[in-house]
Amino acid sequence: MTLVVPFDGSPLAEAALVRATEFGIVFEENVLAVSVIPKGNAEYARDHDWIEANEDPELKTVVSRLHRQVTDLCPTANFRHRVVDKRAPSGEIANRLRKVAEHEDASMVFIGSENAGHLVTSLSSVGSSVAAEESYDVVIVRDRSPAKIAKLKDASPHRKGKSDFYLPD
C-alpha cells in the first residue's frame, strides 16, 4: 500500500506531503508525490511557480524542480509525474491522479486544500474528483504549517533517503 500526495509545489501540497510522510513513518508505508503537468503550458507553469517569468516551460525543467522540491522536503518520498495536453479538458488532471492512486494501490490520499472547511464536493482544486474515489481514504490538509512542517531528512535514523525518479524523454 502507498500514501499518495497530489503535488503541485504549493504550500498546501508541501504540508500534505509532510503529513503523509509522517503517517508513512508511523504506518511503515511508502509515500508517493504525483505531479500532473500540462505540457508546454507556460501560463499554467508560471501560475504554479514552476518556471520564472522569462523561462520556457520545458518539461525536464519543470519535472526536475518539482522532484527536487519533493526530495528536499521529504527525502524518503517517491516522485512520479504525468503529462497532459497543454489545454487538457476540465477534470483531466484529477483523472490522472485517480489513475495513479488506483495503480499504486493507495491506502490514503493526502490533498492540500484551503476549501476543506466546506463540503468536499466544493473543493476548487482537483480535490473533489480525487476524493470521490472510494478505494482509498482521503486526508485533507488545510493548514499550510503543521507543527512539524520542517524538513524530514533526519526524522527517522533507520530510513534512508531515496527516490526512484526518472527524467522524461
Accessible surface in RSA format (square Angstrom, percent):
REM  Atomic radii and reference values for relative SASA: ProtOr
REM  Chains: A
REM  Algorithm: Lee & Richards
REM  Probe-radius: 1.40
REM  Slices: 20
REM RES _ NUM      All-atoms   Total-Side   Main-Chain    Non-polar    All polar
REM                ABS   REL    ABS   REL    ABS   REL    ABS   REL    ABS   REL
RES MET A   1   137.89  71.4  90.08  59.6  47.81 113.8  89.84  76.4  48.05  63.7
RES THR A   2    15.25  10.8  15.25  15.5   0.00   0.0   2.94   3.9  12.31  18.6
RES LEU A   3     0.29   0.2   0.29   0.2   0.00   0.0   0.29   0.2   0.00   0.0
RES VAL A   4     1.68   1.1   1.68   1.5   0.00   0.0   1.68   1.5   0.00   0.0
RES VAL A   5     0.00   0.0   0.00   0.0   0.00   0.0   0.00   0.0   0.00   0.0
RES PRO A   6    15.53  11.3   9.94   9.1   5.59  20.3  10.56   8.7   4.96  30.9
RES PHE A   7     4.80   2.4   0.00   0.0   4.80  12.5   0.68   0.4   4.12  11.8
RES ASP A   8    49.78  34.9  47.65  47.4   2.12   5.0  19.03  44.8  30.75  30.7
RES GLY A   9    15.62  19.3   0.00   N/A  15.62  19.3   2.15   5.9  13.48  30.2
RES SER A  10    40.19  34.0  32.86  43.9   7.32  16.9  33.98  72.4   6.20   8.7
RES PRO A  11    70.71  51.5  69.36  63.2   1.35   4.9  69.91  57.7   0.80   5.0
RES LEU A  12    13.58   7.6  13.30   9.5   0.28   0.7  13.30   9.3   0.28   0.8
RES ALA A  13     5.01   4.6   4.48   6.9   0.54   1.2   4.56   6.4   0.45   1.2
RES GLU A  14    48.72  28.0  48.72  36.9   0.00   0.0   1.62   3.1  47.10  38.5
RES ALA A  15     0.00   0.0   0.00   0.0   0.00   0.0   0.00   0.0   0.00   0.0
RES ALA A  16     0.00   0.0   0.00   0.0   0.00   0.0   0.00   0.0   0.00   0.0
RES LEU A  17     0.00   0.0   0.00   0.0   0.00   0.0   0.00   0.0   0.00   0.0
RES VAL A  18     0.00   0.0   0.00   0.0   0.00   0.0   0.00   0.0   0.00   0.0
RES ARG A  19    67.20  28.2  67.20  34.3   0.00   0.0  10.65  14.6  56.54  34.3
RES ALA A  20     0.00   0.0   0.00   0.0   0.00   0.0   0.00   0.0   0.00   0.0
RES THR A  21     2.67   1.9   2.31   2.3   0.36   0.9   2.31   3.1   0.36   0.5
RES GLU A  22    36.84  21.2  33.92  25.7   2.92   7.0  25.10  48.5  11.74   9.6
RES PHE A  23    64.03  32.0  61.33  38.0   2.70   7.0  64.03  38.8   0.00   0.0
RES GLY A  24     0.64   0.8   0.00   N/A   0.64   0.8   0.64   1.8   0.00   0.0
RES ILE A  25    47.56  27.1  38.06  28.4   9.50  22.9  38.06  27.4   9.50  25.8
RES VAL A  26   112.64  74.1  86.10  77.9  26.53  63.9  92.27  80.2  20.37  55.2
RES PHE A  27   112.16  56.1  90.96  56.3  21.20  55.2  96.04  58.2  16.12  46.1
RES GLU A  28   151.52  87.0 122.41  92.6  29.11  69.3  41.15  79.6 110.37  90.1
RES GLU A  29    38.85  22.3  34.62  26.2   4.23  10.1  13.94  27.0  24.91  20.3
RES ASN A  30    71.37  49.2  69.22  66.9   2.14   5.2   3.33   8.0  68.03  65.8
RES VAL A  31     4.79   3.2   3.76   3.4   1.03   2.5   3.76   3.3   1.03   2.8
RES LEU A  32     3.96   2.2   3.96   2.8   0.00   0.0   3.96   2.8   0.00   0.0
RES ALA A  33     0.00   0.0   0.00   0.0   0.00   0.0   0.00   0.0   0.00   0.0
RES VAL A  34     0.53   0.3   0.03   0.0   0.50   1.2   0.03   0.0   0.50   1.4
RES SER A  35     0.65   0.5   0.13   0.2   0.52   1.2   0.65   1.4   0.00   0.0
RES VAL A  36    10.33   6.8   0.56   0.5   9.77  23.5   0.56   0.5   9.77  26.5
RES ILE A  37     5.34   3.0   5.34   4.0   0.00   0.0   5.34   3.8   0.00   0.0
RES PRO A  38     9.39   6.8   5.49   5.0   3.90  14.2   5.49   4.5   3.90  24.3
RES LYS A  39   119.75  58.4 115.18  70.7   4.57  10.9  61.86  55.7  57.89  61.7
RES GLY A  40    32.50  40.1   0.00   N/A  32.50  40.1  22.46  61.6  10.04  22.5
RES ASN A  41    24.33  16.8  23.47  22.7   0.86   2.1   0.00   0.0  24.33  23.5
RES ALA A  42    24.79  22.8  22.72  35.1   2.07   4.7  22.72  32.0   2.07   5.5
RES GLU A  43   127.59  73.3 120.94  91.5   6.65  15.8  42.41  82.0  85.19  69.6
RES TYR A  44    58.89  27.5  56.30  32.0   2.60   6.8  42.86  32.2  16.03  19.8
RES ALA A  45     3.77   3.5   3.66   5.6   0.11   0.3   3.66   5.1   0.11   0.3
RES ARG A  46    82.53  34.7  72.66  37.0   9.87  23.5  34.05  46.5  48.49  29.4
RES ASP A  47   105.07  73.6  71.14  70.8  33.93  80.2  24.07  56.7  80.99  80.8
RES HIS A  48    51.36  28.1  38.00  26.4  13.36  34.2  27.76  28.6  23.60  27.5
RES ASP A  49   129.79  90.9 102.09 101.6  27.70  65.5  29.58  69.6 100.21  99.9
RES TRP A  50    10.41   4.2   7.66   3.7   2.74   6.4  10.11   5.4   0.30   0.5
RES ILE A  51    10.15   5.8   0.00   0.0  10.15  24.5   2.08   1.5   8.07  21.9
RES GLU A  52   113.75  65.3 111.36  84.2   2.39   5.7  32.48  62.8  81.27  66.3
RES ALA A  53    87.48  80.4  66.50 102.6  20.97  47.7  67.76  95.4  19.71  52.2
RES ASN A  54   138.75  95.7 101.75  98.3  37.00  89.1  45.31 109.0  93.44  90.3
RES GLU A  55    43.79  25.1  39.59  30.0   4.20  10.0  27.33  52.9  16.46  13.4
RES ASP A  56   103.62  72.6  94.55  94.1   9.06  21.4  15.64  36.8  87.98  87.7
RES PRO A  57    26.92  19.6  20.24  18.5   6.67  24.3  20.28  16.7   6.64  41.3
RES GLU A  58   108.75  62.4 101.38  76.7   7.36  17.5  33.36  64.5  75.39  61.6
RES LEU A  59    28.80  16.0  20.62  14.7   8.18  20.6  21.86  15.4   6.93  18.7
RES LYS A  60   107.79  52.6 106.50  65.3   1.30   3.1  52.38  47.1  55.41  59.0
RES THR A  61    38.28  27.2  31.76  32.2   6.52  15.5  16.14  21.7  22.14  33.5
RES VAL A  62     1.88   1.2   1.88   1.7   0.00   0.0   1.88   1.6   0.00   0.0
RES VAL A  63     0.00   0.0   0.00   0.0   0.00   0.0   0.00   0.0   0.00   0.0
RES SER A  64    28.99  24.5  26.74  35.7   2.25   5.2  17.59  37.5  11.40  16.0
RES ARG A  65    85.14  35.7  80.70  41.1   4.44  10.6  31.13  42.5  54.01  32.7
RES LEU A  66     2.02   1.1   1.83   1.3   0.19   0.5   1.98   1.4   0.04   0.1
RES HIS A  67    29.64  16.2  29.64  20.6   0.00   0.0  20.99  21.6   8.65  10.1
RES ARG A  68   129.39  54.3 128.08  65.3   1.31   3.1  49.97  68.3  79.42  48.1
RES GLN A  69    51.66  28.9  44.54  32.5   7.12  17.0  25.94  55.2  25.71  19.5
RES VAL A  70     0.00   0.0   0.00   0.0   0.00   0.0   0.00   0.0   0.00   0.0
RES THR A  71    28.73  20.4  24.77  25.1   3.95   9.4  15.40  20.7  13.32  20.1
RES ASP A  72    63.18  44.3  61.45  61.2   1.73   4.1  11.03  26.0  52.15  52.0
RES LEU A  73    19.82  11.0  19.52  14.0   0.30   0.7  19.79  13.9   0.03   0.1
RES CYS A  74     0.11   0.1   0.00   0.0   0.11   0.3   0.11   0.3   0.00   0.0
RES PRO A  75    18.58  13.5  17.15  15.6   1.43   5.2  17.53  14.5   1.05   6.5
RES THR A  76    20.74  14.8  18.69  19.0   2.05   4.9  14.88  20.0   5.87   8.9
RES ALA A  77     0.00   0.0   0.00   0.0   0.00   0.0   0.00   0.0   0.00   0.0
RES ASN A  78    17.39  12.0  17.39  16.8   0.00   0.0   0.40   1.0  16.99  16.4
RES PHE A  79     2.68   1.3   0.18   0.1   2.50   6.5   0.18   0.1   2.50   7.1
RES ARG A  80    65.63  27.6  62.44  31.8   3.19   7.6  22.68  31.0  42.95  26.0
RES HIS A  81    30.23  16.5  24.30  16.9   5.93  15.2  12.80  13.2  17.42  20.3
RES ARG A  82    83.64  35.1  81.46  41.5   2.18   5.2  25.88  35.4  57.76  35.0
RES VAL A  83    45.84  30.2  32.48  29.4  13.36  32.2  32.48  28.2  13.36  36.2
RES VAL A  84     3.97   2.6   0.14   0.1   3.83   9.2   3.87   3.4   0.11   0.3
RES ASP A  85   101.85  71.3  87.35  86.9  14.50  34.3  35.04  82.5  66.81  66.6
RES LYS A  86    88.34  43.1  85.41  52.4   2.93   7.0  37.72  34.0  50.62  53.9
RES ARG A  87   178.86  75.1 154.87  78.9  23.99  57.1  73.03  99.8 105.83  64.1
RES ALA A  88    29.33  27.0   5.16   8.0  24.18  55.0   5.23   7.4  24.10  63.9
RES PRO A  89    95.99  70.0  82.22  74.9  13.77  50.1  92.95  76.7   3.04  18.9
RES SER A  90   124.40 105.1  82.30 109.8  42.10  97.0  57.35 122.1  67.06  93.9
RES GLY A  91    35.32  43.6   0.00   N/A  35.32  43.6  24.90  68.3  10.42  23.3
RES GLU A  92    35.84  20.6  34.91  26.4   0.92   2.2   6.33  12.2  29.51  24.1
RES ILE A  93    34.26  19.5  33.12  24.7   1.15   2.8  33.12  23.8   1.15   3.1
RES ALA A  94     2.88   2.6   2.54   3.9   0.33   0.8   2.54   3.6   0.33   0.9
RES ASN A  95    50.91  35.1  50.16  48.5   0.74   1.8   7.65  18.4  43.26  41.8
RES ARG A  96    69.79  29.3  69.38  35.4   0.41   1.0  10.86  14.8  58.93  35.7
RES LEU A  97     6.90   3.8   6.14   4.4   0.76   1.9   6.16   4.3   0.74   2.0
RES ARG A  98    63.67  26.7  62.60  31.9   1.07   2.5  10.01  13.7  53.66  32.5
RES LYS A  99   130.54  63.7 126.40  77.6   4.14   9.9  80.24  72.2  50.31  53.6
RES VAL A 100     6.63   4.4   4.51   4.1   2.13   5.1   6.57   5.7   0.06   0.2
RES ALA A 101     0.82   0.8   0.50   0.8   0.32   0.7   0.50   0.7   0.32   0.8
RES GLU A 102   123.86  71.1 107.66  81.4  16.20  38.6  35.11  67.9  88.75  72.5
RES HIS A 103   146.85  80.3 118.00  82.0  28.85  73.8  94.24  97.1  52.61  61.2
RES GLU A 104    40.72  23.4  31.63  23.9   9.09  21.7   3.92   7.6  36.80  30.0
RES ASP A 105    85.12  59.6  81.48  81.1   3.64   8.6  29.53  69.5  55.60  55.4
RES ALA A 106     5.19   4.8   0.00   0.0   5.19  11.8   0.00   0.0   5.19  13.7
RES SER A 107    25.48  21.5  16.01  21.4   9.47  21.8  20.22  43.1   5.26   7.4
RES MET A 108    34.58  17.9  34.58  22.9   0.00   0.0  24.20  20.6  10.38  13.8
RES VAL A 109     1.19   0.8   1.19   1.1   0.00   0.0   1.19   1.0   0.00   0.0
RES PHE A 110     0.00   0.0   0.00   0.0   0.00   0.0   0.00   0.0   0.00   0.0
RES ILE A 111     3.59   2.0   3.46   2.6   0.13   0.3   3.59   2.6   0.00   0.0
RES GLY A 112    19.01  23.4   0.00   N/A  19.01  23.4   0.05   0.1  18.96  42.5
RES SER A 113     5.98   5.1   2.05   2.7   3.93   9.1   3.93   8.4   2.05   2.9
RES GLU A 114   105.99  60.8  79.28  60.0  26.71  63.6  28.76  55.6  77.23  63.1
RES ASN A 115    37.42  25.8  37.09  35.8   0.33   0.8   2.43   5.9  34.98  33.8
RES ALA A 116    19.15  17.6   2.85   4.4  16.29  37.1   2.85   4.0  16.29  43.2
RES GLY A 117    57.36  70.7   0.00   N/A  57.36  70.7  22.65  62.2  34.71  77.7
RES HIS A 118   120.75  66.0 107.05  74.4  13.70  35.1  79.98  82.4  40.77  47.4
RES LEU A 119   143.12  79.7 136.12  97.4   7.01  17.6 138.98  97.6   4.14  11.1
RES VAL A 120    57.57  37.9  53.56  48.5   4.02   9.7  53.56  46.5   4.02  10.9
RES THR A 121   114.56  81.5  93.33  94.6  21.22  50.6  77.67 104.3  36.89  55.8
RES SER A 122    61.71  52.1  37.81  50.5  23.90  55.1  47.17 100.4  14.54  20.4
RES LEU A 123    10.56   5.9   0.00   0.0  10.56  26.6   0.00   0.0  10.56  28.4
RES SER A 124    98.84  83.5  59.56  79.5  39.29  90.5  46.68  99.4  52.16  73.1
RES SER A 125    57.02  48.2  34.76  46.4  22.26  51.3  45.79  97.5  11.23  15.7
RES VAL A 126    41.29  27.2  37.13  33.6   4.16  10.0  41.18  35.8   0.11   0.3
RES GLY A 127     0.00   0.0   0.00   N/A   0.00   0.0   0.00   0.0   0.00   0.0
RES SER A 128    30.46  25.7  24.91  33.2   5.55  12.8   6.64  14.1  23.82  33.4
RES SER A 129    38.54  32.6  32.64  43.6   5.90  13.6   8.36  17.8  30.17  42.3
RES VAL A 130     1.14   0.8   1.14   1.0   0.00   0.0   1.14   1.0   0.00   0.0
RES ALA A 131    19.72  18.1   3.71   5.7  16.01  36.4   3.87   5.5  15.84  42.0
RES ALA A 132    74.85  68.8  46.56  71.9  28.29  64.4  58.74  82.7  16.12  42.7
RES GLU A 133    57.73  33.1  49.10  37.1   8.63  20.6   5.91  11.4  51.83  42.3
RES GLU A 134   165.07  94.8 131.69  99.6  33.38  79.5  50.95  98.5 114.12  93.2
RES SER A 135    75.83  64.1  41.02  54.7  34.81  80.2  49.89 106.2  25.94  36.3
RES TYR A 136    14.57   6.8   0.73   0.4  13.84  36.0   7.42   5.6   7.15   8.8
RES ASP A 137    96.61  67.7  91.62  91.2   4.99  11.8  17.07  40.2  79.54  79.3
RES VAL A 138    44.65  29.4  14.73  13.3  29.92  72.1  14.73  12.8  29.92  81.1
RES VAL A 139    32.03  21.1  29.02  26.3   3.01   7.3  32.03  27.8   0.00   0.0
RES ILE A 140    47.72  27.2  22.81  17.0  24.92  60.1  22.81  16.4  24.92  67.6
RES VAL A 141     3.69   2.4   2.10   1.9   1.59   3.8   3.69   3.2   0.00   0.0
RES ARG A 142   141.43  59.4 123.17  62.8  18.26  43.5  24.31  33.2 117.12  71.0
RES ASP A 143    80.84  56.6  74.42  74.1   6.42  15.2  33.19  78.1  47.66  47.5
RES ARG A 144   116.36  48.9 106.86  54.5   9.49  22.6  40.52  55.4  75.84  46.0
RES SER A 145    71.85  60.7  60.19  80.3  11.65  26.8  32.65  69.5  39.20  54.9
RES PRO A 146     8.22   6.0   2.16   2.0   6.06  22.0   5.92   4.9   2.30  14.3
RES ALA A 147   110.29 101.4  60.47  93.3  49.83 113.3  73.26 103.2  37.04  98.1
RES LYS A 148   141.09  68.8 135.95  83.4   5.14  12.2  82.77  74.5  58.31  62.1
RES ILE A 149    51.65  29.4  48.40  36.1   3.25   7.8  48.40  34.9   3.25   8.8
RES ALA A 150    72.61  66.8  60.36  93.1  12.25  27.9  71.43 100.6   1.17   3.1
RES LYS A 151   127.70  62.3 106.01  65.0  21.69  51.7  63.04  56.7  64.66  68.9
RES LEU A 152    22.50  12.5  14.22  10.2   8.29  20.8  14.56  10.2   7.94  21.4
RES LYS A 153   129.44  63.1 110.37  67.7  19.08  45.4  58.83  53.0  70.61  75.2
RES ASP A 154   129.08  90.4 102.91 102.4  26.17  61.9  40.80  96.0  88.27  88.0
RES ALA A 155    56.06  51.5  14.09  21.7  41.97  95.5  27.45  38.7  28.61  75.8
RES SER A 156    11.00   9.3   5.72   7.6   5.29  12.2   5.98  12.7   5.03   7.0
RES PRO A 157   123.79  90.2  97.27  88.7  26.51  96.4 110.07  90.9  13.72  85.3
RES HIS A 158   141.12  77.1 108.22  75.2  32.89  84.2  93.96  96.8  47.16  54.9
RES ARG A 159    58.61  24.6  44.18  22.5  14.42  34.3  22.78  31.1  35.83  21.7
RES LYS A 160   163.30  79.7 151.08  92.7  12.23  29.1 109.17  98.3  54.14  57.7
RES GLY A 161    49.52  61.1   0.00   N/A  49.52  61.1  14.26  39.1  35.26  79.0
RES LYS A 162    94.65  46.2  80.03  49.1  14.62  34.8  85.62  77.1   9.03   9.6
RES SER A 163    41.98  35.5   9.81  13.1  32.17  74.1  10.79  23.0  31.19  43.7
RES ASP A 164    56.76  39.8  46.78  46.6   9.98  23.6  33.86  79.7  22.90  22.8
RES PHE A 165    45.86  22.9  26.47  16.4  19.39  50.5  26.63  16.1  19.24  55.1
RES TYR A 166   170.91  79.8 159.53  90.8  11.37  29.6 121.08  91.0  49.82  61.4
RES LEU A 167    87.89  48.9  66.85  47.8  21.05  52.9  66.85  46.9  21.05  56.6
RES PRO A 168    19.76  14.4   8.31   7.6  11.45  41.6  17.37  14.3   2.39  14.8
RES ASP A 169   181.80 127.3 120.85 120.3  60.95 144.1  64.35 151.4 117.45 117.1
END  Absolute sums over single chains surface
CHAIN  1 A     9149.6       7359.1       1790.5       4617.6       4532.0
END  Absolute sums over all chains
TOTAL          9149.6       7359.1       1790.5       4617.6       4532.0
